[in-house]
């Protein structure tokens, strides 16, 4: 919403805000689910059963298509990829991709117009942006059909979670759908078309959690789609207050790193599995969990490589940086884009029967990991809080320098100094003993502008 429309929305009665949310929902429905969406969805329901050889063959064809388009119509690739059409036609397999140059966020940020395809009129494109947690956000343009294809992938991932169609749901995300000045319920608005309640992530607090839980019980959603940190706080309240009889088909999480202790509490509170997703606003990679818990890379969406600090491919099962090539958005294609995440890909098979590649571990974004003085990466820090979670409401770890880390803590009444020392001891076990730690006690830890909670912030370049 433009600023003036947002101001009007904030100053209208709640019943009109529900109307506005439903109207906006109708606009989103048209963007996401009209036109070719059904065709795309049916296609994805078929391709999920391909064998590994067919998958790689299709990815090679997709690479050829995006390369031809980019070299012909995208200024950046015209200048930086020296390939002729017949050379593209002769590509035998997807491994050819390693011969192409890698692009960084900086290149896109400084000259994003060079990545726009001249085949599209910019006025026909959908403008979105990244959340910008690692710095200045990127401006991304998506073709309308690519938007529909993106939501066909989301629909397939929901099907893996046992959700089909538009079943009754609750969403917790980053849209400011409740005025920040509002301090009494309802902290949600209705999207009638989607049978969806939009919960505000910004109003979740110790005093307000009871209202969120009460509304969940009243609304009886089939599933909840949420940032991990938002639904975790609600789930934790449910467990600590022994609230029963809340059972969903699934909880779907995305946009943040889902920690294992968060998954455990969410699954216990809602008596269902959590199906986590990994993707990006740049539309270059999408992975989602199957019924067995594996993070399957969706190969029709793009191609994911893992490289070392010299941009060479790592061995299977080794950690490295993710380099992504998107196959879906021809309006602003990104080929071998270093997205800023680290992880591990494995060739292991999954008992679910799907042959899609598997991300064995997502360590997190560059700013979601800590770096030791000898430049080792330390991620997945949630185990250090086991045993002290009842004494701490929220924690944020900020690495200011290689040898200095700040730990922000929101205490509960159970907190004792030994709990803070326990966290420091656990960090020292992982990072070494030549690092200085400082504990800062705060009343709350603010969310980002997009409503996300950042548990770890690394300021090391």
ABEGO torsion letter per residue (X at the ends): XBAAAAAAAAABBAAAAAAAAAAAAAAAAAAAABEAAAAAAAAAAAAAABBAAAAAAAAAAAAAAAAAAAAAABAAAAAABBBBAAAAAABABAAAAAABBBBBAAAAAABAAAABBAABBAAABBBBBBAGAAEBBBBBBBBAAAAAAAAAAAAAAAAAAGBBEBBBBBBBBABBABBAABABOBABBBBAAAGBBBBBAAABBAAAAAAAAAAAAAAGBABBBBBAAAAAAAAAAAAAAGBBGBBBABBBBBGBBBBAAAAAAAAAAAGBBBBBBBBBAAGABBBBBBAAGBBBBBAAAEBBBBBBAAGBBBBBGBBBBBBBBBAABAABBBBGBBAGBBBBBBABBBAAGBABBBBABBAEBAAABBBBAAGBBBBGAAAAABGAAAABABBBBBBABAABBBBBBBBBAABBAAAAAAAAAAAAAAAEAABBBBBBBBABBBBBAAGBBBABBBABX
